C-alpha cells in the first residue's frame, strides 16, 4: 500500500516517520548517507563517499532498482558525533529515507547513530568497523555492516601467529570506540588461541607513543598490533623502528590500510604488516580467486572517474550501497521488509569478499576474506594468502 505522505497533517506525518512501515515514494528509493568529509577523519570519508557515488551512479545507469532510481542524500558529519546525530534525525524525520548507509566513517559515530535507527525502525548499513556496532544482534535488529568483525580479524591474525610461532602479543590501541572494541574482542579470542597479551592505550591525538612502546619492548612481546585509524598509527611505525623494535612483528589493523599513511611513514613502513580484505592487493591474487576480476573492474572504473586508485574504504562503501540496493529491491522499499531482506542475504559476491548475513549475524564477511599485506615498491603487496 502506498501513502501520499505529502498530504498528511504535520502531527500524523511525524508519527508515521517513526514507524517501520513507511514505504518508498512511488518514483524513487531514498538512500541517506552520513560520512565525515571534513575534520580529522576526512581522508577516509572522501574515499568512502566516492565509493558510494560510483555505486549509486552504476545502479541508476542500469535503470535503478526495479526501474526506480536511487535518490541519494548525503550529509557531512565533520568528524563530530553531535553533527552526525543531528544529520541522522534529519534523514529520518525530514528526508524520509528508506535506508541509511554509512555511519560517519568513525566507529564511535556509528555507535551513536545506532539507537536512533533502532528507535525509528529504519535499516542502517554501517560502513564502520567495530563489532559492537551490530552486536548484540538482539538489541540491534535494524543494524548491519559491510565490514569484517574485529573478532574475525584476531582469528585471522591468530592463524598467522601460529604459523610463525608467536604466542605473546601486545595490542597498542587508541581510546576511540574502534580501539575499545578491539580490546574486548581480543580478550575473547586470545585465551581460545593460546595467546598471551599486553594492553597499551593512547589517545587518538597523541604525538608520542614512546612510553607505551618502551613498556612493550621490555615485556618480551613478539608481535605488536596497532589498532587505530588516526595519524598516530604513523607515529607508531616510526617510533617502533627508532626504539629498535624492528625485529618484532609489527602489524596494523584493517582500519589503517591507507596509501597516504604508508607514504607518510616513508622507509619505516618497510616490513610492517597489515591485516586487510583482499581488495588492496587484487593484482597479486591468484587467478583462481573469484574476487580478482571484480576488483579489477571497480579499480578501472574508479581510476577513470576519479583519477586515482581506489582503496579498501572505497570498497567497503561500494559494497554497502549494493547490499542496500539488493535489500531495497527485495523489500520493495518497505522498511521492515528491507530489514528482513538484509538478514537473508547470502553468498553475495562483493568486491571485499562474499557476504553472508543471518538473524544472528549482521556482519557479512568471514576470516577467508582476509589476508596479510605489506607496503613495498609504493604499493600494497600480498604477504599471506591463507
VENGIDA-V650053 format. One record per backbone hydrogen bond with DSSP energy under -0.5 kcal/mol. NH is the residue of the N-H (numbers start at 1). CO is the residue of the C=O. If there is no record, write none. Layout:
nh=NH co=CO
nh=NH co=CO
This chain:
nh=5 co=3
nh=7 co=4
nh=8 co=5
nh=13 co=9
nh=14 co=10
nh=15 co=11
nh=16 co=12
nh=17 co=13
nh=18 co=14
nh=18 co=15
nh=19 co=16
nh=22 co=19
nh=23 co=21
nh=28 co=25
nh=29 co=69
nh=31 co=29
nh=31 co=71
nh=32 co=99
nh=33 co=73
nh=34 co=102
nh=35 co=75
nh=37 co=35
nh=42 co=39
nh=44 co=41
nh=45 co=36
nh=45 co=41
nh=46 co=42
nh=47 co=43
nh=48 co=44
nh=49 co=45
nh=50 co=46
nh=51 co=47
nh=52 co=48
nh=53 co=49
nh=54 co=50
nh=55 co=51
nh=56 co=52
nh=57 co=53
nh=58 co=54
nh=59 co=55
nh=60 co=56
nh=61 co=57
nh=62 co=58
nh=63 co=60
nh=64 co=59
nh=65 co=68
nh=66 co=64
nh=68 co=65
nh=69 co=27
nh=71 co=29
nh=71 co=69
nh=72 co=70
nh=73 co=31
nh=73 co=71
nh=75 co=33
nh=77 co=35
nh=77 co=75
nh=80 co=77
nh=84 co=80
nh=85 co=81
nh=86 co=82
nh=87 co=83
nh=88 co=84
nh=89 co=85
nh=90 co=86
nh=91 co=87
nh=92 co=88
nh=93 co=89
nh=94 co=90
nh=95 co=90
nh=97 co=91
nh=98 co=30
nh=99 co=30
nh=100 co=123
nh=101 co=32
nh=102 co=125
nh=104 co=34
nh=106 co=103
nh=110 co=106
nh=111 co=107
nh=112 co=108
nh=113 co=109
nh=114 co=110
nh=115 co=111
nh=117 co=113
nh=118 co=114
nh=119 co=115
nh=120 co=116
nh=121 co=117
nh=122 co=117
nh=123 co=98
nh=124 co=142
nh=125 co=100
nh=126 co=124
nh=126 co=144
nh=133 co=130
nh=134 co=131
nh=135 co=131
nh=139 co=136
nh=140 co=137
nh=143 co=140
nh=144 co=124
nh=145 co=362
nh=146 co=126
nh=153 co=149
nh=154 co=150
nh=155 co=151
nh=156 co=152
nh=157 co=153
nh=158 co=154
nh=159 co=155
nh=160 co=156
nh=161 co=157
nh=162 co=158
nh=163 co=159
nh=164 co=160
nh=165 co=161
nh=165 co=162
nh=166 co=161
nh=167 co=165
nh=169 co=167
nh=169 co=196
nh=170 co=223
nh=171 co=198
nh=172 co=170
nh=172 co=225
nh=173 co=171
nh=173 co=200
nh=174 co=227
nh=175 co=202
nh=180 co=176
nh=181 co=177
nh=182 co=178
nh=183 co=179
nh=184 co=180
nh=185 co=181
nh=186 co=182
nh=187 co=183
nh=188 co=184
nh=188 co=185
nh=189 co=185
nh=190 co=186
nh=192 co=188
nh=193 co=189
nh=194 co=191
nh=195 co=190
nh=196 co=167
nh=198 co=169
nh=200 co=171
nh=202 co=173
nh=206 co=203
nh=213 co=209
nh=214 co=210
nh=215 co=211
nh=216 co=212
nh=217 co=213
nh=218 co=214
nh=219 co=215
nh=219 co=216
nh=220 co=216
nh=220 co=217
nh=221 co=216
nh=222 co=168
nh=223 co=168
nh=224 co=249
nh=225 co=170
nh=226 co=224
nh=226 co=251
nh=227 co=172
nh=228 co=226
nh=233 co=230
nh=234 co=231
nh=235 co=231
nh=236 co=232
nh=237 co=233
nh=238 co=234
nh=239 co=235
nh=240 co=236
nh=241 co=237
nh=242 co=238
nh=243 co=239
nh=244 co=241
nh=245 co=240
nh=247 co=244
nh=248 co=245
nh=249 co=222
nh=250 co=248
nh=251 co=224
nh=251 co=249
nh=252 co=273
nh=253 co=226
nh=256 co=253
nh=257 co=254
nh=258 co=256
nh=262 co=258
nh=263 co=259
nh=264 co=260
nh=265 co=261
nh=266 co=262
nh=268 co=265
nh=269 co=266
nh=270 co=267
nh=272 co=269
nh=273 co=250
nh=274 co=373
nh=275 co=252
nh=276 co=371
nh=278 co=352
nh=278 co=369
nh=280 co=277
nh=281 co=278
nh=282 co=279
nh=284 co=281
nh=285 co=281
nh=285 co=282
nh=289 co=286
nh=290 co=288
nh=292 co=289
nh=294 co=290
nh=295 co=291
nh=296 co=292
nh=297 co=293
nh=298 co=294
nh=299 co=295
nh=300 co=296
nh=301 co=297
nh=302 co=298
nh=303 co=299
nh=304 co=300
nh=305 co=301
nh=306 co=302
nh=307 co=303
nh=315 co=311
nh=316 co=312
nh=317 co=313
nh=318 co=314
nh=319 co=315
nh=320 co=316
nh=321 co=317
nh=322 co=318
nh=323 co=319
nh=324 co=320
nh=325 co=321
nh=326 co=322
nh=327 co=323
nh=328 co=324
nh=329 co=325
nh=330 co=326
nh=331 co=327
nh=332 co=328
nh=332 co=329
nh=333 co=328
nh=334 co=331
nh=335 co=22
nh=336 co=20
nh=338 co=334
nh=339 co=335
nh=340 co=336
nh=341 co=337
nh=342 co=338
nh=343 co=339
nh=344 co=340
nh=344 co=341
nh=345 co=342
nh=348 co=355
nh=349 co=347
nh=350 co=348
nh=350 co=353
nh=355 co=348
nh=355 co=353
nh=356 co=364
nh=357 co=345
nh=358 co=361
nh=361 co=358
nh=364 co=145
nh=369 co=366
nh=370 co=367
nh=371 co=276
nh=372 co=384
nh=373 co=274
nh=374 co=381
nh=375 co=272
nh=376 co=374
nh=376 co=379
nh=379 co=376
nh=381 co=374
nh=383 co=372
nh=384 co=372
